[in-house]
Amino acid sequence: MNSWPVWGCPLRLDGAEDKAWVVDRSIVLPDGSSRPDDVPDRLMTLRGMVNIGRYAAAVLGQAGADGPATWDGPKKARQRIPAEDLPPGGLGGIDHGCAAEELMRALISATIPNMPQVQEVSDHLPQVTEWYTEAWWEVMDAEVELVRH
């Protein structure tokens, strides 16, 4: 996913210097003003999807699993958000993975390897997840409850 998570959405993006980056991460409101875009995350959460890194950090106790998946490369300085515009719990990463809530019992770990060898490839870091295969298949093989809309 590529949007701000609801729990880590900046209060505003006015203080960032890279205006093209700001536009790409904002939504325009009917009155012409804009705000940081957390709509995709809201939609996924409403549909029972869970932020994998956030779950690993909050439930499994894996510090940093919910951290940003981009590193501070040379172009990132212009994308810094001033401290007064950050949410109370800290900024969440724009790039993150989600999975169905039922699959969370199969999650063993989630990490974001931030080391020079990985940084050489891209300014976007991968989220590496590890799962219990048996628990994964139990969820995948479960009966599906059909819901009529």
DSSP file with accessible surface (Angstrom, degrees, kcal/mol):
  #  RESIDUE AA STRUCTURE BP1 BP2  ACC     N-H-->O    O-->H-N    N-H-->O    O-->H-N    TCO  KAPPA ALPHA  PHI   PSI    X-CA   Y-CA   Z-CA
    1    1 A M              0   0   67      0, 0.0    95,-1.5     0, 0.0     2,-0.3   0.000 360.0 360.0 360.0 151.9    0.0    0.0    0.0
    2    2 A N  B     +A   95   0A  88     93,-0.2     2,-0.3     2,-0.1    93,-0.2  -0.682 360.0  85.9-135.2  78.1    1.2    3.5   -0.6
    3    3 A S  S    S-     0   0    4     91,-1.7    35,-0.2    -2,-0.3    22,-0.1  -0.958  83.1 -78.4-159.6 166.1   -0.7    6.0    1.7
    4    4 A W        -     0   0    6     33,-2.0    37,-0.4    -2,-0.3     2,-0.2  -0.468  47.5-119.7 -68.1 138.1   -0.3    7.3    5.2
    5    5 A P    >   -     0   0    0      0, 0.0     3,-1.1     0, 0.0     4,-0.2  -0.556  20.8-122.3 -75.0 145.8   -1.5    4.9    7.9
    6    6 A V  G >  S+     0   0   56      1,-0.3     3,-1.0    -2,-0.2    -2,-0.0   0.912 111.9  51.3 -54.2 -43.5   -4.4    6.4    9.9
    7    7 A W  G 3  S+     0   0   67      1,-0.2    82,-0.3    84,-0.0    -1,-0.3   0.696 120.8  32.9 -71.2 -17.2   -2.4    6.0   13.1
    8    8 A G  G <  S+     0   0    0     -3,-1.1    84,-2.1    85,-0.1    -1,-0.2   0.023  81.7 137.2-129.7  29.7    0.7    7.7   11.7
    9    9 A C    <   -     0   0   18     -3,-1.0    81,-0.1    -4,-0.2    29,-0.1  -0.597  56.6-115.5 -79.6 131.3   -0.7   10.3    9.4
   10   10 A P        -     0   0    5      0, 0.0    76,-0.2     0, 0.0     3,-0.1  -0.282  16.4-126.8 -61.1 153.2    0.9   13.8    9.5
   11   11 A L  S    S-     0   0   92     74,-2.7     2,-0.3     1,-0.3    75,-0.1   0.855  86.5 -18.3 -68.8 -35.5   -1.3   16.6   10.7
   12   12 A R        -     0   0  105     73,-0.8    -1,-0.3    23,-0.1     3,-0.1  -0.969  48.4-143.5-162.5 165.1   -0.4   18.6    7.6
   13   13 A L    >   +     0   0    5     -2,-0.3     3,-1.6    -3,-0.1     9,-0.1   0.254  66.7 111.2-119.3   9.6    2.3   18.6    4.9
   14   14 A D  T 3  S+     0   0  112      1,-0.3    -1,-0.1     8,-0.0     8,-0.0   0.776  74.2  57.5 -57.6 -29.0    2.6   22.4    4.4
   15   15 A G  T 3  S+     0   0   37     -3,-0.1    -1,-0.3    67,-0.1     2,-0.3   0.583  80.8 101.4 -84.0  -8.7    6.1   22.5    5.9
   16   16 A A    <   -     0   0    1     -3,-1.6    63,-0.2     1,-0.1    65,-0.1  -0.568  63.0-149.2 -77.4 138.6    7.7   20.0    3.5
   17   17 A E  S    S+     0   0  129     61,-0.8     2,-1.5    63,-0.3    62,-0.2   0.818  78.8  82.0 -77.4 -31.7    9.8   21.7    0.7
   18   18 A D     >  -     0   0   30     60,-2.5     4,-2.0     1,-0.2     5,-0.1  -0.571  57.3-180.0 -80.7  91.7    9.2   19.0   -2.0
   19   19 A K  H  > S+     0   0  112     -2,-1.5     4,-2.5     1,-0.2    -1,-0.2   0.836  77.8  55.9 -67.9 -31.6    5.8   20.2   -3.3
   20   20 A A  H  > S+     0   0   66      2,-0.2     4,-2.1     1,-0.2    -1,-0.2   0.924 108.9  48.6 -65.0 -40.4    5.5   17.4   -5.9
   21   21 A W  H  > S+     0   0   24      2,-0.2     4,-0.8     1,-0.2    -2,-0.2   0.909 110.7  51.4 -63.3 -41.7    6.0   14.9   -3.1
   22   22 A V  H >< S+     0   0   15     -4,-2.0     3,-0.9     1,-0.2    -2,-0.2   0.933 108.8  50.0 -61.8 -46.2    3.3   16.7   -1.0
   23   23 A V  H >< S+     0   0  102     -4,-2.5     3,-1.4     1,-0.3    -1,-0.2   0.916 107.8  54.1 -60.9 -41.3    0.8   16.6   -3.9
   24   24 A D  H 3< S+     0   0  119     -4,-2.1    -1,-0.3     1,-0.3    -2,-0.2   0.699 113.5  42.8 -66.6 -18.1    1.4   12.9   -4.5
   25   25 A R  T << S+     0   0   43     -3,-0.9    12,-2.5    -4,-0.8     2,-0.3   0.072 106.5  74.6-116.1  22.2    0.6   12.2   -0.8
   26   26 A S  E <   -B   36   0B  21     -3,-1.4     2,-0.4    10,-0.3     8,-0.0  -0.885  64.0-139.5-130.1 161.9   -2.4   14.5   -0.4
   27   27 A I  E     -B   35   0B  43      8,-2.6     8,-1.8    -2,-0.3     2,-0.5  -0.951  22.5-126.4-120.0 144.9   -6.0   14.6   -1.3
   28   28 A V  E     -B   34   0B 117     -2,-0.4     6,-0.3     6,-0.2     5,-0.1  -0.786  24.5-143.6 -91.4 129.9   -7.8   17.7   -2.5
   29   29 A L    >   -     0   0   53      4,-3.4     3,-2.5    -2,-0.5    -1,-0.0  -0.459  28.7-100.4 -88.7 162.4  -10.9   18.6   -0.5
   30   30 A P  T 3  S+     0   0  143      0, 0.0    -1,-0.1     0, 0.0     4,-0.0   0.807 122.0  57.1 -54.5 -30.8  -14.1   20.1   -2.0
   31   31 A D  T 3  S-     0   0  125      1,-0.1     3,-0.1     2,-0.0    -3,-0.0   0.442 121.6-105.6 -82.9   2.9  -13.1   23.6   -0.8
   32   32 A G  S <  S+     0   0   58     -3,-2.5    -1,-0.1     1,-0.3     2,-0.0   0.261  85.9 115.6  94.1 -13.7   -9.8   23.4   -2.7
   33   33 A S        -     0   0   52     -5,-0.1    -4,-3.4     1,-0.0    -1,-0.3  -0.272  53.6-142.4 -78.8 174.4   -7.7   22.8    0.4
   34   34 A S  E     -B   28   0B  62     -6,-0.3    -6,-0.2    -3,-0.1   -11,-0.0  -0.915  15.2-170.7-136.4 163.9   -5.7   19.6    0.9
   35   35 A R  E     -B   27   0B  83     -8,-1.8    -8,-2.6    -2,-0.3   -23,-0.1  -0.972  44.0 -75.3-147.3 159.6   -4.8   17.1    3.6
   36   36 A P  E     -B   26   0B   5      0, 0.0     2,-0.8     0, 0.0   -10,-0.3  -0.288  54.6-113.2 -57.6 140.9   -2.5   14.1    3.9
   37   37 A D        +     0   0   33    -12,-2.5   -33,-2.0     1,-0.2     4,-0.1  -0.682  56.2 144.2 -87.1 108.0   -4.0   11.1    2.2
   38   38 A D     >  +     0   0    5     -2,-0.8     4,-2.2   -35,-0.2   -32,-0.2   0.193  40.9 108.8-118.7  12.7   -4.9    8.3    4.6
   39   39 A V  H  > S+     0   0   51      1,-0.2     4,-2.7     2,-0.2     5,-0.2   0.923  74.8  51.9 -60.7 -47.3   -8.0    7.2    2.7
   40   40 A P  H  > S+     0   0   46      0, 0.0     4,-2.5     0, 0.0    -1,-0.2   0.929 111.4  48.7 -57.5 -39.8   -6.6    3.9    1.3
   41   41 A D  H  > S+     0   0    5    -37,-0.4     4,-2.5     1,-0.2    -2,-0.2   0.908 110.4  51.0 -65.9 -39.9   -5.6    2.9    4.8
   42   42 A R  H  X S+     0   0  116     -4,-2.2     4,-2.4     2,-0.2    -1,-0.2   0.924 111.3  48.3 -61.0 -43.9   -9.0    3.8    6.2
   43   43 A L  H  X S+     0   0   79     -4,-2.7     4,-1.2     2,-0.2    -2,-0.2   0.924 112.5  47.5 -64.0 -43.7  -10.7    1.7    3.5
   44   44 A M  H  <>S+     0   0   62     -4,-2.5     5,-2.5    -5,-0.2     3,-0.4   0.925 112.3  49.7 -64.6 -42.7   -8.5   -1.3    4.1
   45   45 A T  H ><5S+     0   0   81     -4,-2.5     3,-1.8     1,-0.2    -2,-0.2   0.915 107.4  54.2 -63.1 -42.5   -9.0   -1.1    7.9
   46   46 A L  H 3<5S+     0   0  142     -4,-2.4    -1,-0.2     1,-0.3    -2,-0.2   0.787 106.3  54.1 -61.1 -26.8  -12.8   -0.9    7.5
   47   47 A R  T 3<5S-     0   0  173     -4,-1.2    -1,-0.3    -3,-0.4    -2,-0.2   0.205 126.7 -98.1 -95.0  14.8  -12.6   -4.1    5.4
   48   48 A G  T < 5S+     0   0   29     -3,-1.8    53,-1.8     1,-0.3     2,-0.2   0.636  74.5 144.2  83.9  14.9  -10.8   -6.0    8.2
   49   49 A M  E   < -C  100   0C  53     -5,-2.5     2,-0.4    51,-0.2    -1,-0.3  -0.606  35.6-148.5 -87.3 150.6   -7.2   -5.6    6.9
   50   50 A V  E     -C   99   0C  32     49,-3.0    49,-1.8    -2,-0.2     2,-0.6  -0.950  19.2-117.2-123.0 136.8   -4.4   -5.2    9.3
   51   51 A N  E  >  -C   98   0C  17     -2,-0.4     4,-2.3    47,-0.2    47,-0.2  -0.612  26.7-152.1 -70.3 115.0   -1.1   -3.3    8.9
   52   52 A I  H  > S+     0   0   13     45,-2.3     4,-2.5    -2,-0.6     5,-0.2   0.918  90.5  46.3 -61.6 -47.6    1.5   -6.1    9.2
   53   53 A G  H  > S+     0   0    1     44,-0.5     4,-2.3     2,-0.2    13,-0.2   0.908 112.6  50.2 -63.8 -41.7    4.3   -3.9   10.6
   54   54 A R  H  > S+     0   0   93      2,-0.2     4,-3.1     1,-0.2     5,-0.3   0.914 111.4  49.1 -62.8 -41.8    2.1   -2.2   13.1
   55   55 A Y  H  X>S+     0   0   59     -4,-2.3     4,-2.8     2,-0.2     5,-1.4   0.934 110.7  50.2 -62.8 -46.1    0.8   -5.6   14.3
   56   56 A A  H  <5S+     0   0    0     -4,-2.5     6,-2.6     3,-0.2    -2,-0.2   0.899 116.5  42.0 -60.7 -39.7    4.3   -7.0   14.6
   57   57 A A  H  <5S+     0   0   21     -4,-2.3     4,-0.4     4,-0.2    -2,-0.2   0.949 124.0  34.1 -72.3 -48.4    5.4   -3.9   16.6
   58   58 A A  H  <5S+     0   0   76     -4,-3.1    -3,-0.2    -5,-0.2    -2,-0.2   0.892 132.5  23.7 -78.9 -40.6    2.3   -3.6   18.9
   59   59 A V  T  <5S+     0   0   88     -4,-2.8    -3,-0.2    -5,-0.3    -2,-0.1   0.876 130.2  37.2 -97.1 -42.5    1.3   -7.2   19.4
   60   60 A L  S   <S-     0   0   67     -5,-1.4    -3,-0.2    -4,-0.1    -4,-0.1   0.528 101.7-125.0 -89.9  -6.3    4.5   -9.2   18.8
   61   61 A G        +     0   0   59     -4,-0.4     2,-1.2    -6,-0.3    -4,-0.2   0.765  54.8 152.1  72.2  27.5    6.7   -6.6   20.5
   62   62 A Q    >   -     0   0   50     -6,-2.6     3,-2.0    -7,-0.1     4,-0.3  -0.711  38.6-143.7 -95.7  89.6    9.0   -6.2   17.5
   63   63 A A  T 3  S+     0   0  103     -2,-1.2    -6,-0.0     1,-0.3    -5,-0.0  -0.232  80.4  17.6 -54.8 134.9   10.3   -2.7   17.8
   64   64 A G  T >  S+     0   0   49     47,-0.1     3,-1.8     1,-0.0    -1,-0.3   0.300  85.5 116.0  87.4  -8.4   10.8   -0.9   14.5
   65   65 A A  T <  S+     0   0    3     -3,-2.0   -11,-0.2     1,-0.3    -2,-0.1   0.771  81.5  46.4 -64.2 -23.5    8.6   -3.3   12.5
   66   66 A D  T 3  S+     0   0   41     -4,-0.3    27,-0.7   -13,-0.2    -1,-0.3   0.215  91.0 120.3-101.9  16.4    6.2   -0.4   11.8
   67   67 A G  S <  S-     0   0   20     -3,-1.8    26,-0.1     1,-0.2    25,-0.1  -0.118  75.8 -68.6 -74.8 173.9    9.0    2.0   10.9
   68   68 A P        -     0   0   77      0, 0.0    -1,-0.2     0, 0.0    28,-0.1  -0.313  32.2-147.0 -64.2 145.4    9.3    3.8    7.6
   69   69 A A  S    S+     0   0    8     26,-0.2    56,-4.0    -3,-0.1     2,-0.4   0.086  79.3  72.5-101.3  19.9   10.2    1.7    4.5
   70   70 A T  B    S-D  124   0D  47     54,-0.3     2,-0.2    25,-0.0    54,-0.2  -0.972  72.9-143.2-127.3 148.2   12.2    4.5    2.9
   71   71 A W        -     0   0   50     52,-1.4     2,-2.1    -2,-0.4     5,-0.1  -0.663  33.0 -90.1-108.2 167.2   15.6    5.7    4.1
   72   72 A D        +     0   0  106     -2,-0.2     5,-0.0     3,-0.1    51,-0.0  -0.484  57.5 169.6 -80.0  77.0   17.1    9.1    4.2
   73   73 A G    >   -     0   0   10     -2,-2.1     3,-1.5    50,-0.1     4,-0.5  -0.197  54.0 -85.5 -75.8 178.1   18.7    9.3    0.8
   74   74 A P  T 3  S+     0   0  126      0, 0.0     3,-0.4     0, 0.0     4,-0.2   0.802 128.7  48.6 -60.0 -29.2   20.1   12.6   -0.6
   75   75 A K  T >  S+     0   0  173      1,-0.2     3,-0.7     2,-0.1     4,-0.2   0.581  93.4  78.9 -86.3  -9.5   16.7   13.7   -2.0
   76   76 A K  G X  S+     0   0   21     -3,-1.5     3,-1.8     1,-0.2     4,-0.3   0.719  70.8  78.5 -76.1 -20.3   14.8   13.0    1.2
   77   77 A A  G >  S+     0   0   51     -4,-0.5     3,-1.3    -3,-0.4   -60,-0.2   0.874  91.7  54.2 -57.5 -36.1   15.8   16.1    3.1
   78   78 A R  G <  S+     0   0  124     -3,-0.7   -60,-2.5     1,-0.2   -61,-0.8   0.624 104.7  56.5 -73.2 -12.1   13.3   18.2    1.1
   79   79 A Q  G <  S+     0   0   31     -3,-1.8    -1,-0.2    -4,-0.2    -2,-0.2   0.391  77.1 126.3-100.3   3.9   10.5   15.7    2.1
   80   80 A R    <   -     0   0  133     -3,-1.3   -63,-0.3    -4,-0.3   -62,-0.1  -0.377  53.6-141.6 -66.0 137.7   11.1   16.1    5.9
   81   81 A I        -     0   0   21    -65,-0.1     5,-0.1    -2,-0.1   -68,-0.1  -0.871  25.9-110.5 -99.9 127.3    8.0   17.1    7.8
   82   82 A P    >   -     0   0   34      0, 0.0     3,-2.2     0, 0.0     4,-0.3  -0.219  26.5-114.8 -57.3 147.5    8.5   19.6   10.6
   83   83 A A  G >  S+     0   0   77      1,-0.3     3,-1.6     2,-0.2    -2,-0.0   0.844 114.4  60.1 -53.9 -36.9    8.2   18.2   14.1
   84   84 A E  G 3  S+     0   0  136      1,-0.3    -1,-0.3   -73,-0.0    -3,-0.0   0.675 103.2  53.1 -69.9 -13.2    5.1   20.4   14.8
   85   85 A D  G <  S+     0   0    9     -3,-2.2   -74,-2.7   -74,-0.1   -73,-0.8   0.389  87.7 103.9-100.3   2.9    3.3   18.7   11.9
   86   86 A L  S <  S-     0   0   58     -3,-1.6   -77,-0.1    -4,-0.3     5,-0.0  -0.561  78.2-106.8 -85.3 150.0    3.9   15.1   13.1
   87   87 A P    >   -     0   0   12      0, 0.0     3,-1.8     0, 0.0    -1,-0.1  -0.345  34.3-106.1 -70.9 157.4    1.1   13.1   14.8
   88   88 A P  T 3  S+     0   0  135      0, 0.0     3,-0.1     0, 0.0   -80,-0.1   0.850 118.7  46.2 -54.9 -36.7    1.3   12.5   18.6
   89   89 A G  T 3  S-     0   0   71    -82,-0.3     2,-0.1     1,-0.3   -81,-0.1   0.447 122.1 -96.0 -88.3   2.3    2.4    8.8   18.2
   90   90 A G    <   -     0   0   29     -3,-1.8     2,-0.3   -81,-0.1    -1,-0.3  -0.145  50.3 -56.8 100.0 159.8    5.0    9.5   15.5
   91   91 A L        -     0   0   69     -3,-0.1     2,-0.2    -2,-0.1   -82,-0.2  -0.527  48.0-146.0 -77.9 133.4    5.0    9.3   11.8
   92   92 A G        -     0   0    2    -84,-2.1     2,-0.2    -2,-0.3   -25,-0.1  -0.625  28.1 -95.8 -93.3 159.6    4.0    6.0   10.1
   93   93 A G        -     0   0    8    -27,-0.7   -90,-0.2    -2,-0.2   -85,-0.1  -0.478  18.0-143.3 -75.5 144.4    5.5    4.8    6.9
   94   94 A I  S    S+     0   0   20     -2,-0.2   -91,-1.7   -90,-0.1     2,-0.6   0.889  90.1  61.7 -71.2 -41.8    3.7    5.5    3.6
   95   95 A D  B    S+A    2   0A  36    -93,-0.2     2,-0.3   -90,-0.0   -26,-0.2  -0.794  72.5 137.3 -90.6 120.5    4.8    2.1    2.2
   96   96 A H        -     0   0   20    -95,-1.5     2,-0.3    -2,-0.6   -30,-0.0  -0.985  44.8-117.3-157.6 161.3    3.4   -0.8    4.2
   97   97 A G        -     0   0   20     -2,-0.3   -45,-2.3   -95,-0.0   -44,-0.5  -0.769  21.6-162.9-104.5 150.7    1.8   -4.2    3.8
   98   98 A C  E     -C   51   0C  32     -2,-0.3     2,-0.3   -47,-0.2   -47,-0.2  -0.923   6.7-178.1-127.4 154.3   -1.6   -5.3    4.9
   99   99 A A  E     -C   50   0C   9    -49,-1.8   -49,-3.0    -2,-0.3     5,-0.1  -0.967  40.7 -80.6-145.4 160.0   -3.1   -8.7    5.4
  100  100 A A  E >>  -C   49   0C  29     -2,-0.3     3,-1.6   -51,-0.2     4,-0.6  -0.319  42.2-118.9 -60.6 142.9   -6.5  -10.1    6.4
  101  101 A E  G >4 S+     0   0  127    -53,-1.8     3,-1.4     1,-0.3     4,-0.4   0.854 111.8  62.0 -53.3 -38.1   -7.1  -10.0   10.2
  102  102 A E  G >4 S+     0   0  122      1,-0.3     3,-0.7     2,-0.1    -1,-0.3   0.795  98.3  57.5 -61.1 -28.4   -7.4  -13.8   10.2
  103  103 A L  G X4 S+     0   0   17     -3,-1.6     3,-2.1     1,-0.2     4,-0.5   0.667  81.9  85.2 -78.1 -14.2   -3.9  -14.3    9.0
  104  104 A M  G X< S+     0   0    6     -3,-1.4     3,-1.3    -4,-0.6    -1,-0.2   0.818  79.3  64.2 -62.1 -27.2   -2.3  -12.3   11.8
  105  105 A R  G <  S+     0   0  139     -3,-0.7    -1,-0.3    -4,-0.4    -2,-0.1   0.721 101.4  53.1 -69.1 -14.4   -2.2  -15.5   14.0
  106  106 A A  G <  S+     0   0    0     -3,-2.1    26,-3.4    29,-0.1     2,-0.3   0.558  83.4 110.3 -93.0  -8.6    0.2  -16.9   11.5
  107  107 A L  E <   +E  131   0E   6     -3,-1.3    24,-0.2    -4,-0.5     3,-0.1  -0.518  35.2 172.3 -74.6 126.2    2.6  -14.0   11.6
  108  108 A I  E     -     0   0E  45     22,-3.2     2,-0.3     1,-0.4    23,-0.2   0.834  63.4 -20.5 -94.6 -47.4    6.0  -14.8   13.2
  109  109 A S  E     -E  130   0E  21     21,-1.6    21,-2.3     2,-0.0    -1,-0.4  -0.995  43.4-157.3-160.2 159.7    7.8  -11.5   12.4
  110  110 A A  E     +E  129   0E   1     -2,-0.3     2,-0.3    19,-0.2    19,-0.2  -0.976  22.6 171.3-141.7 128.1    8.1   -8.4   10.2
  111  111 A T  E     -E  128   0E  71     17,-2.5    17,-3.0    -2,-0.3   -46,-0.1  -0.950  28.5-146.2-135.0 157.5   11.3   -6.5    9.8
  112  112 A I        -     0   0   31     -2,-0.3     2,-0.5    15,-0.2    15,-0.2  -0.915  23.1-145.7-122.7  97.9   12.5   -3.7    7.6
  113  113 A P        -     0   0   29      0, 0.0     2,-0.6     0, 0.0    -2,-0.0  -0.551  19.2-178.6 -70.3 115.2   16.2   -4.3    6.8
  114  114 A N        +     0   0   90     -2,-0.5    -2,-0.0    11,-0.1    11,-0.0  -0.816  28.9 128.2-117.9  85.9   17.9   -0.9    6.7
  115  115 A M  S >> S-     0   0   82     -2,-0.6     4,-2.6     1,-0.1     3,-0.9  -0.922  71.2-100.9-136.1 160.1   21.5   -1.5    5.8
  116  116 A P  H 3> S+     0   0   84      0, 0.0     4,-1.9     0, 0.0     5,-0.1   0.859 118.8  56.7 -52.5 -39.8   23.9   -0.2    3.2
  117  117 A Q  H 34 S+     0   0  125      1,-0.2     4,-0.4     2,-0.2    -3,-0.0   0.871 113.1  41.0 -62.0 -36.1   23.6   -3.3    1.0
  118  118 A V  H X> S+     0   0   34     -3,-0.9     4,-1.3     1,-0.2     3,-1.2   0.892 111.2  56.2 -77.7 -40.2   19.8   -2.8    0.8
  119  119 A Q  H 3< S+     0   0   54     -4,-2.6    -2,-0.2     1,-0.3    -1,-0.2   0.803  97.0  65.3 -63.0 -27.8   20.1    1.0    0.4
  120  120 A E  T 3< S+     0   0  161     -4,-1.9    -1,-0.3    -5,-0.2    -2,-0.2   0.802 102.6  48.8 -63.8 -28.1   22.3    0.5   -2.6
  121  121 A V  T <4 S-     0   0  129     -3,-1.2     2,-0.3    -4,-0.4    -1,-0.2   0.889 126.7 -23.4 -80.8 -41.6   19.4   -1.1   -4.5
  122  122 A S     <  -     0   0   46     -4,-1.3    -1,-0.3     1,-0.0   -51,-0.1  -0.990  47.8-116.3-163.2 162.7   16.7    1.5   -3.8
  123  123 A D  S    S+     0   0   58     -2,-0.3   -52,-1.4    -3,-0.1     2,-0.5   0.420 100.1  81.0 -86.5   1.2   15.5    4.2   -1.4
  124  124 A H  B    S-D   70   0D  75    -54,-0.2   -54,-0.3    -6,-0.1   -55,-0.0  -0.946  75.0-149.9-106.2 124.0   12.5    1.9   -0.7
  125  125 A L        -     0   0   11    -56,-4.0     2,-0.1    -2,-0.5   -11,-0.1  -0.700  16.5-117.8 -93.4 144.4   13.3   -0.8    1.8
  126  126 A P        -     0   0   64      0, 0.0     2,-0.6     0, 0.0    -1,-0.1  -0.432  14.5-132.0 -77.5 152.5   11.5   -4.2    1.7
  127  127 A Q        -     0   0   54    -15,-0.2     2,-0.6    -2,-0.1   -15,-0.2  -0.945  23.6-156.2 -99.6 120.0    9.3   -5.4    4.5
  128  128 A V  E     -E  111   0E  75    -17,-3.0   -17,-2.5    -2,-0.6     2,-0.3  -0.879  12.8-172.5-101.7 123.5   10.4   -9.0    5.2
  129  129 A T  E     -E  110   0E  50     -2,-0.6     2,-0.4   -19,-0.2   -19,-0.2  -0.883  12.7-159.1-118.1 151.0    7.8  -11.2    6.8
  130  130 A E  E     -E  109   0E 110    -21,-2.3   -22,-3.2    -2,-0.3   -21,-1.6  -0.992  15.2-169.9-128.3 136.3    7.9  -14.7    8.2
  131  131 A W  E     -E  107   0E  55     -2,-0.4     2,-0.7   -24,-0.2   -24,-0.2  -0.931  31.2-113.6-129.6 149.3    4.8  -16.8    8.7
  132  132 A Y     >  -     0   0  134    -26,-3.4     4,-2.4    -2,-0.3     5,-0.2  -0.724  29.9-153.2 -76.7 115.3    3.8  -20.1   10.4
  133  133 A T  H  > S+     0   0   96     -2,-0.7     4,-2.5     1,-0.2     5,-0.2   0.908  89.7  50.5 -61.3 -44.8    2.9  -22.2    7.3
  134  134 A E  H  > S+     0   0  158      1,-0.2     4,-2.0     2,-0.2    -1,-0.2   0.929 113.0  45.4 -61.9 -44.7    0.5  -24.5    9.1
  135  135 A A  H  > S+     0   0   17      2,-0.2     4,-1.9     1,-0.2    -1,-0.2   0.891 111.0  54.9 -65.1 -38.5   -1.4  -21.6   10.7
  136  136 A W  H  X S+     0   0   72     -4,-2.4     4,-2.5     1,-0.2    -2,-0.2   0.951 110.1  45.1 -57.8 -49.6   -1.4  -19.8    7.3
  137  137 A W  H  X S+     0   0  135     -4,-2.5     4,-2.4     1,-0.2    -1,-0.2   0.835 106.7  59.2 -69.6 -30.4   -3.0  -22.9    5.6
  138  138 A E  H  X S+     0   0  108     -4,-2.0     4,-0.5    -5,-0.2    -1,-0.2   0.927 111.1  42.4 -60.6 -43.3   -5.6  -23.3    8.3
  139  139 A V  H >< S+     0   0   26     -4,-1.9     3,-1.0     1,-0.2    -2,-0.2   0.942 115.4  48.7 -67.5 -45.6   -6.8  -19.8    7.6
  140  140 A M  H 3< S+     0   0  100     -4,-2.5    -2,-0.2     1,-0.2    -1,-0.2   0.824 113.9  46.6 -67.0 -29.3   -6.6  -20.3    3.8
  141  141 A D  H 3< S+     0   0  121     -4,-2.4    -1,-0.2    -5,-0.2    -2,-0.2   0.477  87.4 115.9 -91.1  -2.8   -8.5  -23.6    4.0
  142  142 A A  S << S-     0   0   56     -3,-1.0     2,-0.1    -4,-0.5    -3,-0.0  -0.269  79.2 -91.0 -66.6 153.2  -11.3  -22.4    6.3
  143  143 A E        -     0   0  186      1,-0.1     2,-0.5     2,-0.0    -1,-0.1  -0.370  41.6-127.4 -61.4 141.6  -14.8  -22.3    5.1
  144  144 A V        -     0   0  114     -3,-0.1     2,-0.7    -2,-0.1    -1,-0.1  -0.795  11.0-140.5 -95.4 130.2  -15.8  -19.0    3.6
  145  145 A E        -     0   0  168     -2,-0.5     2,-0.3     2,-0.0    -2,-0.0  -0.830  19.6-140.5 -90.5 115.3  -18.8  -17.2    4.9
  146  146 A L        -     0   0  157     -2,-0.7     2,-0.5     2,-0.0     0, 0.0  -0.591  15.0-162.7 -78.2 136.0  -20.7  -15.7    1.9
  147  147 A V        -     0   0   95     -2,-0.3     2,-0.5     2,-0.0    -2,-0.0  -0.980   9.9-142.6-120.7 127.3  -22.1  -12.2    2.6
  148  148 A R              0   0  241     -2,-0.5    -2,-0.0     1,-0.0     0, 0.0  -0.759 360.0 360.0 -91.5 131.2  -24.8  -10.8    0.3
  149  149 A H              0   0  211     -2,-0.5    -2,-0.0     0, 0.0    -1,-0.0  -0.745 360.0 360.0-103.6 360.0  -24.5   -7.1   -0.4
